[in-house]
């Protein structure tokens, strides 16, 4: 197993108390939706889903779930694994998945490192990390999820030729990610013009973090790296 940073890549897990309905769904429905990392991963990840899916995507840190749920709704033949440690965000996603009857979503409510180490080699068709916690203070940069160890984890589970997509409105984290991916032999940046990394991907629904950034005068950057 690859060495990891000894500490959390995220802050506190709980915020406002859940509504009674969401708290109940977390107890009754999340166990059915959650990945069971105590068992070996299936050789074919498509077997994780109730839907008949043709490929599997991973989103690390799905936040409010806007992107994850939009992709799941509009791509019913794609399986989506969503990882999110924050209880309120997970409860929101669980509620939507249950109420809408989405059969192509599986969830995990703890550290994404655990999932990346559990997944089979070359099993993921596309991975997203969108507006992650930037840990803006210099002394906290070591807690940023993008580092050489975690890029190696991504590289192991991504199929050759597939994409890793990253978005952030924090210039230092964009530069950080570009530098770390440039220095990692498994990834190449696909941008050919400036507009390539200033324009969201096709079908982009936006996220609440992106909307907050725009309100505060910051601009999102959308980086695409190919697994070579």
C-alpha positions in Angstrom: 0.0 0.0 0.0 1.3 3.5 -0.8 2.3 5.7 2.1 -0.3 8.3 3.0 -0.3 11.6 4.9 -1.0 10.7 8.5 -3.9 12.9 9.2 -7.2 13.9 7.7 -7.6 15.5 4.2 -10.8 17.1 5.4 -12.0 19.1 8.5 -14.9 18.5 10.8 -17.5 16.1 9.5 -20.6 17.4 11.2 -22.4 20.7 10.8 -26.1 21.5 11.4 -28.3 18.7 12.8 -30.1 16.6 10.2 -33.8 16.8 9.8 -35.6 13.7 11.2 -36.3 12.4 7.7 -32.7 12.7 6.6 -31.4 11.2 9.8 -33.8 8.2 9.3 -32.7 7.7 5.7 -29.0 7.8 6.8 -29.8 4.9 9.2 -32.0 2.8 6.9 -30.8 3.5 3.4 -27.2 4.5 3.5 -26.1 0.9 4.5 -27.6 -0.4 1.3 -26.0 2.3 -0.8 -22.6 2.4 0.9 -19.6 0.5 -0.4 -18.6 -2.3 2.0 -14.8 -2.1 2.1 -14.7 -5.1 4.5 -15.4 -7.3 1.5 -13.1 -7.5 -1.6 -14.1 -5.3 -4.4 -15.7 -7.1 -7.3 -13.5 -7.8 -10.2 -16.0 -5.9 -12.4 -17.2 -2.8 -10.7 -20.4 -2.8 -12.8 -21.6 -5.5 -10.4 -21.8 -2.9 -7.6 -24.9 -1.3 -9.2 -28.5 -2.3 -9.5 -28.6 -0.6 -12.9 -27.1 -2.2 -16.0 -24.1 0.2 -16.5 -21.4 0.2 -19.1 -18.8 2.2 -17.3 -18.0 3.5 -13.8 -17.0 7.0 -12.7 -15.7 8.2 -9.4 -16.2 11.5 -7.7 -14.1 12.3 -4.7 -15.6 14.9 -2.3 -19.0 15.5 -4.0 -20.0 18.3 -1.6 -23.6 19.3 -2.2 -24.0 16.5 -4.7 -25.1 18.8 -7.5 -22.6 17.4 -10.0 -22.8 13.7 -8.9 -26.6 13.7 -9.0 -26.8 15.5 -12.3 -24.5 13.1 -13.9 -26.3 10.1 -12.5 -29.7 11.4 -13.6 -28.5 12.2 -17.2 -26.4 9.1 -17.6 -28.4 6.1 -16.3 -26.1 3.6 -18.1 -23.1 4.9 -16.1 -22.3 3.9 -12.6 -21.2 6.6 -10.2 -19.2 6.1 -6.9 -19.4 9.2 -4.8 -17.2 9.8 -1.8 -18.0 12.5 0.8 -17.0 12.6 4.5 -19.4 15.4 5.6 -22.6 14.1 7.1 -24.9 16.8 5.9 -23.8 16.5 2.3 -24.0 12.7 2.4 -27.6 12.9 3.9 -28.6 15.2 1.1 -27.3 12.8 -1.6 -28.9 9.8 0.1 -32.2 11.5 0.2 -32.1 12.4 -3.5 -30.9 8.9 -4.6 -33.8 7.3 -2.6 -36.5 9.7 -3.6 -35.6 9.6 -7.3 -34.9 5.9 -7.4 -31.4 6.2 -8.8 -30.0 2.7 -9.3 -26.6 3.8 -10.6 -25.1 5.4 -7.5 -23.0 4.0 -4.7 -21.6 6.0 -1.8 -18.9 6.1 0.8 -18.8 8.5 3.8 -15.2 8.5 4.9 -11.7 9.1 3.6 -11.4 8.7 -0.2 -8.0 7.1 0.3 -9.7 4.0 1.6 -11.8 3.7 -1.6 -8.8 4.3 -3.9 -6.9 1.5 -2.1 -9.9 -0.8 -2.3 -10.7 -0.4 -6.0 -9.3 -2.9 -8.5 -6.5 -1.8 -10.7 -7.6 -0.1 -14.0 -11.3 -0.2 -13.0 -12.4 3.4 -13.3 -13.4 5.1 -16.5 -13.4 8.7 -15.3 -12.5 10.4 -12.0 -13.6 13.9 -10.7 -12.4 16.0 -7.9 -14.3 19.3 -8.0 -13.7 22.3 -5.8 -12.0 20.4 -3.0 -11.0 22.0 0.3 -8.0 24.2 -0.8 -6.5 24.4 2.7 -5.4 28.0 1.8 -2.9 28.5 4.6 0.6 27.5 3.7 1.1 25.5 6.8 -1.9 23.4 5.8 -1.0 22.7 2.2 0.3 19.2 3.2 -3.4 18.4 3.9 -4.4 19.0 0.3 -5.7 15.7 -1.3 -3.7 16.2 -4.5 -0.2 14.9 -3.8 2.1 12.4 -5.4 0.9 9.6 -3.2 -2.8 10.1 -4.0 -2.1 10.7 -7.7 -0.4 7.3 -7.7 -3.6 6.0 -6.2 -5.7 7.6 -8.9 -3.3 6.3 -11.5 -3.6 2.7 -10.3 -7.4 2.6 -10.5 -7.9 4.7 -13.7 -7.9 2.8 -17.0 -5.2 3.9 -19.4 -6.4 6.7 -21.6 -9.1 7.7 -19.2 -9.4 11.2 -17.6 -8.9 12.7 -14.2 -10.8 16.0 -14.0 -10.1 18.7 -11.4 -11.8 22.0 -10.7 -10.9 24.8 -8.3 -11.3 28.6 -8.0 -8.2 28.9 -5.8 -5.2 29.9 -7.9 -2.7 28.4 -5.6 -4.5 25.0 -5.7 -4.8 25.1 -9.4 -1.0 25.8 -9.7 -0.4 23.1 -7.1 -2.4 20.5 -9.0 -0.7 21.4 -12.3 2.7 21.1 -10.8 2.0 17.8 -9.1 0.4 16.3 -12.2 3.2 17.5 -14.4 5.7 15.8 -12.1 3.8 12.5 -12.1 4.7 10.2 -14.9 1.1 8.7 -15.1 -0.6 12.0 -16.1 -0.5 14.5 -18.9 -2.4 17.8 -19.1 -4.7 17.8 -22.2 -5.1 21.6 -22.5 -3.9 23.1 -25.8 -5.3 26.6 -25.5 -6.2 28.9 -22.6 -9.9 28.4 -23.1 -9.5 24.6 -22.5 -9.0 25.2 -18.8 -11.3 28.1 -18.4 -14.3 26.3 -19.8 -16.3 23.7 -17.8 -16.8 20.3 -19.3 -19.8 19.5 -21.5 -23.0 19.0 -19.5 -21.6 20.9 -16.5 -24.4 21.6 -14.0 -22.4 23.9 -11.8 -22.0 23.4 -8.0 -22.8 25.5 -5.0 -19.1 26.0 -4.4 -18.6 27.3 -7.9 -21.6 29.7 -7.4 -20.1 30.9 -4.1 -16.8 31.6 -5.9 -18.5 33.6 -8.6 -20.4 35.6 -6.1 -17.1 36.4 -4.4 -15.3 37.4 -7.6 -13.2 34.3 -8.2 -13.1 32.3 -11.4 -13.1 28.5 -11.7 -10.5 26.6 -13.6 -11.2 23.2 -15.1 -8.2 20.9 -15.6 -8.3 17.6 -17.5 -5.5 15.1 -17.2 -5.1 11.9 -19.2 -3.9 8.7 -17.6 -1.1 7.7 -19.9 
